[in-house]
Each structure stands twice: as structure tokens, then as C-alpha cells.
Amino acid sequence: MTRQMRLGVFVQAAGHHVSAWKLPDAESGGENFDLIRRIAQTAERGRFDLLFMADGLTSELDAHPSTIVRLEPLALLSALAMTTTHLGLASTASTTYSEPFHIARVFASLDHLSHGRAAWNVVTTSYARSAANFNRGSHPEHDLRYEIADEFVEICKGLWDSWSDGAFVQNKATGVFADPARMHVLDHKGTHFSVKGPLNVSRPPQGHPVIIQAGSSEPGQELAAKSADIVFTAQGDLVEGQEFYRSLKSKLAKNGRQPESLHVMPGVFPIIGRDRTEADAHYRRLLELTDLPGALALLSDRLGHDMRKYELDGPLPDLPLSDQLRSRAELLTALARRENLTVRQLALHAGMARGHRVIQGDPVQIADQLEEWFVGGAADGFNIMPPWFPTQFDLFVDHVVPELQRRGLFRREYEGTTLRENLGLARPPNRFEAG
Ligand SMILES: Cc1cc2nc3c(=O)[nH]c(=O)nc-3n(C[C@H](O)[C@H](O)[C@H](O)COP(=O)(O)O)c2cc1C
């Protein structure tokens, strides 16, 4: 079979565009379960690999409308596990503001509830303001956050191996419920954590839930190359995408891994029209609708500097590299320099997809632009970020997916039942078992 494209839908329930919720055909609300359930069903009808819920640990009035309030994603995905059968269910959880035992336990539980469809987007949490909600005096700096994340993920993997398959023999004749030989105590004592184990959930159906990593800085790539099955990223330019793809894949060998064991899935914001003219009209409408203060807030968060202080129609000033979303700040700065954008123009761009790649056209043109990156060594698949829901995502599933299928680039039926099976990824062996 020819290499297949991976597709995920990144759900921001008010749409990805900062102001598209104002459109007459947009439905919105971070807590609109009925909408999210329908999006999941549409994704499954389109044979998508996964649905992804991002997460943050603060709320601000000027935040993106999808993120001012939102349902806690693990609770939400557990509900979606009951209304879907094949779709991977992915969510963010922070390694800076959680404990490994807790995270290992909730993702193992989701994997059981969904019969092997759970995925964890490992994030280190960029925003320092999160510390105030977690009884912390300060937010750890960028590289330290990644050092903590590395240890955190290793512990979770060890905890998921706490029980060998079949450990719960439940032998009524002998009275043995759990086979002691198949229980493994991690007993981790490291730099940042001390975790005894075993986990109080049996080994997940996937062995380990799928691990996603979404930071593209050097330490982010190192973490991904060691631990991740999928990488989400935000390059907007083909050459940048190819460089990132090559850089990341080149780090796999030293971790004893093959290039195919990690799928790179850049975010894409497709503006779909029945023809190019309609797609261009949607683009202009989105620009007109943009709430500038909201877009400036998004840009400020991505750059790690308050952009309201600068001349809106002047060039992007030279700013020191931020401790927040390091790679995103670099991508947005490179874009502004390459295209000579003013602060206002860069804010309008950030209001679209927060720096992810924006494409537009009719369904065939959208498929062309996805294929270009997929065959051009910049992507193994895409995290689709519809400008608004549900209509733009319906168009993707009903018109772009069949075009990709016609080209032999995307599945017509799920290959398996677990997310790992559908992604073509092996079930990891249990570290405690010989051989
Ligand atoms: C598609 C995508 C989704 C992300 N989702 C989240 C999220 O839900 N929560 C979060 O705190 N950060 C999220 N991030 C940000 C990353 O975790 C990371 O902080 C950011 O890309 C900067 O990484 P770097 O500091 O390694 O450059 C996401 C990034 C991407 C590309």
C-alpha cells in the first residue's frame, strides 16, 4: 500500500479563527458538547485518525473565544469515547502542573474506556500566569520545563507497564485475583519526581497511549525524538516545514528509532470555498471580522511580548527571544521579516490560526496543497484546524477527503480498532518483561 496521510481534527469549539464565531453559520462554545460530539462523528465518517483537544490552565477575557471557558478535556474525551468507535481521542496535559501518577492514570483509563484510542499531547505549559493557579511561586524556565517533561514522560511509560497483560487472573478456584509475578513496581527516584507505583489501572490496550509532542524548539525536538509517536507543529512555509521534518527525523536514529515510527503533523487552517473566488471571499470576510484587540492578545502570547505597546502600522520590532512558545515566536518573526509585515498585519495573521499554515481554495486546490507537503518531505499528515465549525469541517470531510482518497493518499476504511493500529505504530513491549 502507498504511504497514507494521517489526519486529525484540532477542535477549538468556537472555530480556530479568533472572530469567526460571529458568522451566521458558525456554532460555538468551548462547553458545547453537542457540537463537539457532532464534530467527532463527522471526523469518524471522514475516517480521521484522531480528534485533538488542546488545553490551558488559565482564563482571560481577551483570550481566544474557544479558550475562555472549556470543558476539562479528559472528562470530555471520556464522553466522546461512548459516542465514537474508531476515532483517536487526543488531549493536552501539562507536565509542569500535574503529577505523573495522575496523568498516567487518567490516560490509561481513557485508553480502557475507548478500547485503545487515547493519545496524550505532552506540553510543558508556556504561560507563566498558570503558576498562580497551582500554588506555585514561579513558573519554571523553558529548558527546565523540558527537563521535567522528559522525566515525567518516562515515569508515565513505566507506570503503564505496572501490570503485564493478563495479570488479573481472577481464578475462583485458587482464590488468586491478581498474579503477583505480573505486577511490577517502578520505584522511580529521580531529579524531579519520586514515584513508587504500581499504577492502579491495568496495562492500557495500546500498551502506552499514543504520545504527541507539540513543541518545536531544540529541547522540544529532543523530547519528541525520544518519546513521541506524533509531533504537532506550525510551520507555514514549505522550506521551513521540510527543514523541521528533516531535523526531527534525523534525531530518531540515536534513540534507536525508525523514521516511520514518528508522524509529523503540521497544523493547517483550510479556508474552503466551492471555488477559489468563494474561498478568497471567505478569507477577506475573516480579515474584516477580526477583533483586533483579541488578535493582538494572541500575537502577544505567541511572541511573549505585549504587542499593544508598539506602533501598529510599523514593522515588527526586534524583540528578545521569549521563554514562552519559543519556536512559534521564531516562526512568526521569520514570516514578518520574509513578507515585510507590520504589527497589525502579523496580528491579523495570528488571528487566523495563531501562526499555523493558512491555505485556501476549492476542495481540489486544498488537496493539492496538502499533497505538496505530504510528498515533498514536510509532513506525514495534518492537524486540520477549521476556521469555524461545523460548516467548514463538513466541507473538508465531504469534499477534500474524497479527493485525497481518489488520489490514493488517504484511507477509505479504518485499518484497525486502536489508534496505534490505525497509525501503523507497534504496541510497545512491557519494559519489565524479558525479551
Ligand atoms: C498544534 C499544537 C497544539 C498545541 N497545543 C497546546 C496546548 O493545548 N496547550 C499548551 O500549553 N501548549 C500547546 N501547544 C504549544 C506547545 O506545547 C509548545 O509550547 C509550543 O509549540 C512552543 O514550543 P517550544 O517552546 O518548544 O518552541 C501546542 C502547539 C501546537 C503546534
The ligand as a MOL file (V3000), in Angstrom:
LIG
                    3D

  0  0  0     0  0            999 V3000
M  V30 BEGIN CTAB
M  V30 COUNTS 31 33 0 0 0
M  V30 BEGIN ATOM
M  V30 1 C -0.9160 22.0080 17.2320 0
M  V30 2 C -0.3670 22.4910 18.5300 0
M  V30 3 C -1.1340 22.3570 19.6640 0
M  V30 4 C -0.6870 22.8230 20.8880 0
M  V30 5 N -1.4870 22.6610 21.9870 0
M  V30 6 C -1.1030 23.1720 23.1600 0
M  V30 7 C -1.9420 23.0690 24.2950 0
M  V30 8 O -3.0180 22.5160 24.2240 0
M  V30 9 N -1.5210 23.6050 25.4590 0
M  V30 10 C -0.2970 24.2230 25.5810 0
M  V30 11 O 0.0170 24.6900 26.6750 0
M  V30 12 N 0.5200 24.3330 24.5090 0
M  V30 13 C 0.1380 23.8320 23.3250 0
M  V30 14 N 0.9490 23.9560 22.2340 0
M  V30 15 C 2.2310 24.6620 22.3910 0
M  V30 16 C 3.3740 23.7050 22.5150 0
M  V30 17 O 3.1710 22.7960 23.5690 0
M  V30 18 C 4.6660 24.4680 22.7640 0
M  V30 19 O 4.6270 25.1450 23.9810 0
M  V30 20 C 4.9250 25.4780 21.7140 0
M  V30 21 O 4.7960 24.8880 20.4480 0
M  V30 22 C 6.3090 26.0940 21.8740 0
M  V30 23 O 7.2310 25.0870 21.9790 0
M  V30 24 P 8.7690 25.3620 22.1390 0
M  V30 25 O 8.9220 26.1990 23.3620 0
M  V30 26 O 9.3980 24.0080 22.2380 0
M  V30 27 O 9.1860 26.1070 20.9350 0
M  V30 28 C 0.5610 23.4660 21.0030 0
M  V30 29 C 1.3520 23.5910 19.8450 0
M  V30 30 C 0.9080 23.1210 18.6200 0
M  V30 31 C 1.7830 23.2570 17.4120 0
M  V30 END ATOM
M  V30 BEGIN BOND
M  V30 1 1 1 2
M  V30 2 1 2 3
M  V30 3 2 2 30
M  V30 4 2 3 4
M  V30 5 1 4 5
M  V30 6 1 4 28
M  V30 7 2 5 6
M  V30 8 1 6 7
M  V30 9 1 6 13
M  V30 10 2 7 8
M  V30 11 1 7 9
M  V30 12 1 9 10
M  V30 13 2 10 11
M  V30 14 1 10 12
M  V30 15 2 12 13
M  V30 16 1 13 14
M  V30 17 1 14 15
M  V30 18 1 14 28
M  V30 19 1 15 16
M  V30 20 1 16 17
M  V30 21 1 16 18
M  V30 22 1 18 19
M  V30 23 1 18 20
M  V30 24 1 20 21
M  V30 25 1 20 22
M  V30 26 1 22 23
M  V30 27 1 23 24
M  V30 28 2 24 25
M  V30 29 1 24 26
M  V30 30 1 24 27
M  V30 31 2 28 29
M  V30 32 1 29 30
M  V30 33 1 30 31
M  V30 END BOND
M  V30 END CTAB
M  END
